[in-house]
């Protein structure tokens, strides 16, 4: 609901996407209702569909019911309107006046037939669609089992994750947007409108934690199909389209200036060709938890999982591009090895729990070898912290997840020292600025890209959870974790949404809204609320 205030009157614009109601062709449309609340107002409408990323102006056909927009190799769009429309070079316009109490309804939808433009919904029809849509979302949200502190923000995050789910296949996209910059005017602009194994696995975990198992089952079915169709030297591609295809060739749209002049505008994602070993750990953790808390997996799925784990056992020593999709060539990333350990550990646990046949001795040997290697080569005596690369000295916020996946105890001295190192400011080679966390050293980034970026919101919530787990009986650390979490809530926008990153002036950066941020918010809230118990009082 958007409200416009003026001296002559007040207008409300209400937008909603109907959920399919039995017996109604209501899918795949946006309904916009314009109502004059007080006085009178002059309204101007403009509709300019940008086919093929704006490279093809539409062919426009005006009808008595509205307008149809067509372009080659694209589905037609129809704008249903009772208000007369006028064609322009790129779309249609209309101008009309509303008196107090008057309402006009428009609908923008995919035209099921190339020449079809249905009449705009009547007031009664739009009311019915609106009420059915509200009822659907209230009913869905009623399934949330979380009853702790910050429930509204947790539920808002759950809604975002649901909205990022592609219902026909069960796939979960990382973000619904493309090429929003990590720094205004900078070149770090990426297309996230796809399903990353990592992001989707984290999403599945977050939804299951608060009671939403149907979405987890749908995604697991999508994932099983990817496992079945896997071929080639690597078991899985790290990112797919929502229909399961893997064609994500990256190219630049030269004709677009980008948000705030941020070039280049990229479509597709070249990271699809990278090797990122960590996805197998996130995948196996999700499968293990799904088997434990939702539905026992089938033997057929286990045979695919076993093949993947055999591959991990043989290839965990390989260099890769890392969780942050570095474009500097393959290296030995600590986080990648950590998640290989998770993959083998969860595979062993699952085989034991379900008595599945597996080469346990081999997996156990390799799992322990990964652990010892991380402890020796991933730890820097100079920095007194786990670092980004074997033998390196740069910190990486991804190591905050070590206690979250039970690799080390949160009270382990090495983890405590890593926390202390990360908590230092950037000038002291740490990663935290006023409570917000950078992914890695922002002064001298070694990621193969030019330009800077903001703090990474997911990592800030990871820090909250790491502090929560490290607190034990230390009320001061728990108090600090709560303060950091509640300050971070203040960086959400008025809808409770986050972008990928937060800039130096508090602005949202990167693609928006981002699943990873809202996943980490849910996890941090659940664990912090549990640690606070019924008290949550200030430390003495």
CORPE-V699594 format. One line per field, one symbol per residue. phi: phi as a letter, one per 40 degrees, with the letter a starting at -180 (. if undefined). psi: psi as a letter, one per 30 degrees, with the letter a starting at -180 (. if undefined). burial: 1 if it has 9 or more other C-alpha atoms within 8 Angstrom, else 0. A space follows every 10 residues. Layout:
phi: ???
psi: ???
burial: ???
This chain:
phi: .bbbbaccib bbbbbabccd bdgbcbcfab bbbbbccaga acbbbbbbcb cffgcbcccb bcbcbiabbb acfaccbbbc accdbbcbcb ibbababbcd gcabbbbbac ccbdbbbccc dccccccccc cccccdcccc ccccccbccf cccccccccc ccccccdcbg cbccacbbgc ccacgcccbb bbcbbcdccc cccdcccccb hccccccccc cccccccccc agcbdbccab cccgcbcbdc abcccbcgcg gcbccbbgac cdcccbcccc cccccccccc ccbbbdcccd cdcccccccc ccccbcccca cgccfdbbgc accccccdcc ccdccccccc cccbfccacd ccccccdccc dcccccccbb cccfacbcbd gcbccacccc cdccbgcbcc cddcccccdc cccccdccgc bbbfgbbcca dccbcbbgbc gbaccccdcc cccdcccccc cfcccccccc ccccccccdc cccccgbbcc bbccbgccbg cacbddcccc cccccccccc ccfccgcccc
psi: kkkkklfflk kkkkkljkkk kkgkiflhlk kkkkkjekbl kkkkkkjiki khhgfjklkk jklffbkkkl lkhkklkkjk kfkklkkaeg blllklkklk flkkklkklk jfkfgkjllk kleeeeeeee eeeeeeeeee fffkfkgalh eeeeeeeeee eefgkjeeff lklelglkgk lfkkflfijl jghljkeeee eeeeeeeefg gjfeeeeeee eeeeeeeegk lafkekkfkl lfgflgjhkk lkjffkflkg gjlljkkljf ffflkjfffe eeeeeeeeee eefdkkllee eeeeeeeeee eeefgffkla flfghkhglk likeeeeefe eeeeeeeeee eeeghkklie eeeeeeeeee eeeeeeffkj eefhlkaelk gagklkffff feffghelkf fkeeeeeeee eefllefgga gkjhfkklea jfeikhggll lllaljeeee eeeeeeeeef ebgjfeeeee eeeeeeeeff flafgglkae lklfgglkla lklkeeefee eeeeeeeeee efbfdglkl.
burial: 0000000011 1111101110 1000010011 1111111111 1000000011 1000011101 0100111111 1000111111 1100101000 1111000111 0110111111 1000011011 1000010011 0110010000 1001000000 1001111111 1001110011 1111111111 1111111111 1111111111 1111111101 1110111111 1101011000 0000101111 1100010101 0010001110 0111111111 0101111111 1111111111 1001001000 1101110111 1110010001 1110110001 1111111111 1111111111 1000010000 0011011101 1011001111 0001111111 0111111011 1111001001 0001111110 1111110001 1110011111 1100100000 0011111111 1111111111 1000101111 1101100100 1100011111 1110000111 1111111111 1111111110 0100000000
